[in-house]
Amino acid sequence: MCSSVIVCVHLPRFALVIAAGGREALARGPAALAPEPGREQKVGEVSPAAEAFGVHPGMRMGEALARCATLALIPPDPLGVADAWEKVLVRLESVGAAVESTAPGVAYFDAAALARLHGGGAASDPAAALRARAAGGPPPWLEAVVGAVRTALRLPARIGAGPSRFCALAGASRARSRRAELVDGAAGLAGEPVALLRHRLEVEHLVAPLERLGLATLGQLAALPRATAGERFGRAGELAHDLSRGRDTDLRPREPGETLEELLELPESASGTQLERALVLLVDRLLARPERRGRTLRAVVLGARLVEGGTWRERVVFREATADAARMRLALGQRMLLLPAPAEVLRLAVDRFGPAHAGAHALFDDGSAQRTARLREAIRQARAAAGPEAALRVLEVDPDSRVPERRAVLAPFEL
Amino acid sequence: MTGPRRLNVPLPATVRADARGRPLALDGRAIDAVRESWLVEDRWWTAEPLRRRYWEVVTTRGELVVLFRELDQRGGWYRQR
């Protein structure tokens, strides 16, 4: 049986490329992802030209503009990035990989599990595996797995491999050719800059202080006693030290999900009451989807395309899994207040399903469920007899508008 | 029906008006009284500003009708109620 070989698939500057509309846009000059409205004023991913000016991701916007006056700030597109990244993850999963992704642009999976599936004859040749191990090289089947991944991805990805996620990430960040770069533990990491820690959310804030202390490489950090790193930087310091030694936490692959979403194009830029009404409609339509099969929703993603350009995305996890429209509206309505500008498209997608609630009964049956079921059946029969427009509801969209045709819309009656 | 549909969409109307724009007849029927008139200006911050002069009138048949005239280049009379 093969021991774990973690593979990292890295698509550098993924969010920036998507928001800019392609890699060509980054060639025009220094560019960086602008901060999301209402969030901390720090730049996101930066182009190579901006890096040459000393701008790096997470830098305060004022400092970034001071370092590079011609820096183009690209409006972030979290919705587009999430969609594009989901497609990439689905392609990875299509080769059989159980994928973990911490951020758009970086995904990990255990390649050993795919050795027999894609490794061909080499996977079952123990002598070749032993020879490769003795020479410190990658296992013989790894190239075939990487080949399968590249074929599925159809994107210029950098691929690295190693015994842990961080080693694999280090390999991917220095990989240039089509071959996977293997980083086999602390020795392989020693020459890497501490800036590599920026890829890990928990320790990214340590990069600047470590550099100020004169620790430029991971090897220098690994040479310190672990307790010293912990004493100076707390838990984050201990984690950074572990990472520099090639140790990392276990892989936690995601469960491949299904896509269920509803989208509403708003005829005019909407905010306030109009937006609340649109949310009511979206929640009703999402809950009415037959693919839900009676399941409750544990987490949803609320997204919007803004009139001024750019998008907005907010993940909402419910306190308990629910399929109650009123409670969902209450929770989502609070997040809607964070919308930074009027929206032209509003989207609601299921992120995670909860258990089905069909078998549950109310402790004190008040008959409302029966009434709802009867009404639903009546609507179904009316539609069967008179067509889909047989049961409609007048929905007040902007009741205080001075223009009469904007006050209400006719929408399908959903329960 | 796949999505929401607007209610109370304006319908074109044939209106005869005097020189000051006050409606005199609707679809050939004389207007008995003008109850109210108001101006609506909206979406002036967009490329498609909206500018309408509304009239609430009563026809000689006792019908209460809300009319408006587009004040932009397109012009034209509409009824809406």
Contacts between the chains, C-beta under 8 A, distances in Angstrom:
chain1	res1	chain2	res2	distance
A	264	B	3	7.5
A	267	B	6	7.7
A	268	B	43	7.7
A	281	B	4	6.6
A	388	B	1	5.4
A	389	B	1	5.0
A	392	B	1	7.2
A	394	B	7	6.6
A	395	B	4	6.8
A	397	B	4	7.9
A	402	B	40	5.0
A	402	B	42	6.3
A	403	B	40	6.4
A	403	B	42	5.9
A	403	B	50	6.6
A	403	B	52	7.9
A	404	B	8	4.8
A	404	B	66	7.8
A	404	B	80	5.5
A	405	B	6	5.3
A	405	B	7	7.1
A	405	B	8	5.0
A	405	B	9	5.2
A	405	B	10	6.5
A	405	B	80	7.2
A	406	B	6	7.9
A	407	B	7	7.5
A	407	B	8	7.0
A	408	B	7	4.7
A	408	B	8	7.1
A	409	B	4	3.9
A	409	B	5	6.1
A	409	B	6	5.7
A	409	B	7	6.2
A	410	B	1	7.9
A	410	B	4	6.6
A	410	B	5	4.6
A	410	B	6	7.6
A	410	B	7	5.6
A	411	B	3	7.7
A	411	B	4	4.4
A	411	B	5	7.7
A	412	B	1	6.0
